[in-house]
Amino acid sequence: MSEAILTISSKNYSSWSLRGWLMTRFSGLPFAEKVISPDDPAMRAELLLLSSSFLIPNLAHQGLRIWDTLAIGEYLNEIKPEAKLLPADLERRTRCRSISGEMHSGFGPMRAALPMNLKGDFPNFKVWARAQADIDRITEIWREHLGLYGGPFLLGAERSLADAMYAPVVTRLLTYHVKIDPKSAAYCQTIIALPELQEWIEAAKSEPDDMEELEVEF
């Protein structure tokens, strides 16, 4: 029996659940999933951006409950340092925390305009100026760090907490056919090809459609 339980919401729509799940998978910690019902008010608040504070995902492990995605990542790094969710090198670790924090607290216009929808496909989607500004900043972060550390991941040869944080953005850019520079596009292909992300996407595609509010093209 798994010693850890990760509570998540919709695999199709929940970017925060995806981040926490990827971090936990990257860490190597065995865990069981607990998926809350689409009728749960906490799930709907999260997916419809109706709250500034979410308790999903959360990780239960050895008598502790850890919520907030960055806190989960920091905890996993403490108990599984060999997974290197945070790089050993101080400079890279500091950058990892900085760009992960920027993702955690920013980019609201993009989140609202391009909701995560792994079953969606919107080739003629119009990206408005405020969301485009967020996308421009994100791809700037990607190009800078790929250039600094040589890729294929943001902090170099090994995937990190930062790659888990930006993975849902990758899915959004592909869902809405957003045009981006070649280096950023190559990074998107690296992330989307991760076996863990492919596993999540397959599960998302078999999920019932229960959130009509998110089944629209804005």
N, C-alpha and C positions, 0 to 999 in steps of 0.2 A: 504494500500500500504506500502511496506517495505521502511524504511527510509534509508537503506544502500544498496549499490550495490557492489558486489565483482566480479571483472573481472578476469576470468580464461582462460586457454587454454585447451588442450586435457585432458579429465579425464583418458584416457588410458595411456598416455605417460608422463604427466607433474607432476613430483614430487613436484615442487614448488607450483603449483596450489593446489595440494592435501594438502600440509602443511598449506597454508593460509586458505583454506576452512575448514579444521579440527579445526584450531584455532578459526575461527569465529563461527563454530557450537558449540565448547566447551564453548565459552563465553556466549552463549545464546542470542547474538544480532540477531534480525530478519534481514534477508537480501535477496535480489534477486541476482540471478546469471546472469552475462553477459559473454557469451562464445565467444571468438574471432574466426574468421574463420581460418581454417587450411592453407589458402593461405596468411594469414597475415605474413609479414616478421619477425615481432617480435616473433610470435609463433614458426616459424621454427628455428630462431636463438636460442631461448631458448631450444627447444627440441634436437637440433643437437649440442648443446654446442659450438655454434659459437660466443658467446658473453660472456664477464665477468660481464656484468651488465644488469639486466632484470627489466622491469617495470611491469611484470606479475608474480604473481597476484598483483592486487591493490584494495584497499578498498576505496570507496567514502562514506563519512558519515558526515552529518551536515556541508556541505560546505568544508570539508577537503578531500584531496586525499592522501592516505598512500600507498606507495609501499615498496618493499623489505619485505620479509616474517617476519624477526625478528622485523622490525618496526611495522608491522601489529600486531604481538603478543604483543609487548609492549603497543601499543595504546589500544588494546582490554583489556589488564590488567588494564589500567588506568580508562577506562570507565565502566568496568564490574569487579571490584575487587572481587566481591563475587564468581566469577567463578574460582578464584585461578589458572589462567594460570601460574602465578608466585607464588610459595608458600609464605605464610606469614612469615615463619621462615627465618631469615637472612641466615643461613648456607645453607638451601635447596634452597633458592632463588638464592644465589650466584652460587651454583652448577648447578642449572637449566640453568642459563645464560651461564655458562662456557661450558657445554656439548652441549647446543644448538648452541653456537657460533662455537664450533669445527665442528659440522655438517654443519653449514652454510658456513664455509670457507674452509673446507678440503675434503678429500676423493675423489679427482678428478679421480684417476685411477679406483676406483670402479664405479663411476658415468658413466665413458666412457665405461667400459667393460661390465657392467650389467645395461643397460638402463631400466628404468621402462617400463613395458609392461604387463598390467593386464590381457590381453587376451592371453599372451604367456605362454608356458609350455616347458621348456628345461631340461629334466631330465639328459641328458648326457653332460651338459655344463662343459667346462674346465675353471676353475678359475686360471688365471695367477698370478704370484708371487706378483706383485704390487697391484693388486686388493685384493688378499688374505691378504696382510698386512693391508689394510684398514679394511677389515672384521674382522680381529683379533683385531684391536684396538677398533672397534665399539662394539664387543661382550665383550671386556674387560670393556668398559664403562658400558655396561648393567649389567654385573655380579657385578661390584663394587657397583653400585647404588642400585641394587636389594638387595644386601647383607647389605648395610648400612641402608636402609629404609624399608626393609621387603616386598616390592612389594605391589600389583601386578604391579604397575607402577614405573617408574624410580625414582620418588621422594616420593614414598610411596603409600598410599591408594587412592589418588586422581590423576587423569590424569592432566597433565600439558603441558605447551608449549613444553617441551622436548619430550614428547611422540608424539606430532604432528610432530616435526622435524624428529624423527626417524621412523615414520610410513612408509614412502616410502621405507626405507631400508628393513623393514619387508617384504613388498611385493616383493622386488627384491630377497631376500633370498629364498622365497617360489617359485617364478617364475623359478629361476635357480637351485632349489633343492640343495642349498648350505648346506653342512654338518656343523653344529655348535653344541656347547655344550648343554646339557639338560636344564640348567637354561635359556640360551638365547632362546632356542627353545620354552620353556614354555612362555617366554615373547612375542615371536612372536605370539603365539596362543592367548594370552590375547589381543594383539593389533588388530589382524585380525578379532577377534570376535566382536569388537566394533560396535554397530549398525550404527554409522555414517560412519565408513569405509566400512561396508557391503553395505550401501546405495550408496556410491561412486563407489564401484566395480560393482554393478549392472548397474549403469548408464554408466560406462566405457565399459561394454560388449555390450551395444547397440549402441555404437558410431561407425560411419563408419570408415573403414580402409583407412586413407588418407596419411599416412606417410610411404611410402615403404622403406625409408632409415632405419627405425627402425624395420622393419619386418624381421630381419635376425638374425641368431644365429652366434655370433662372434666366 
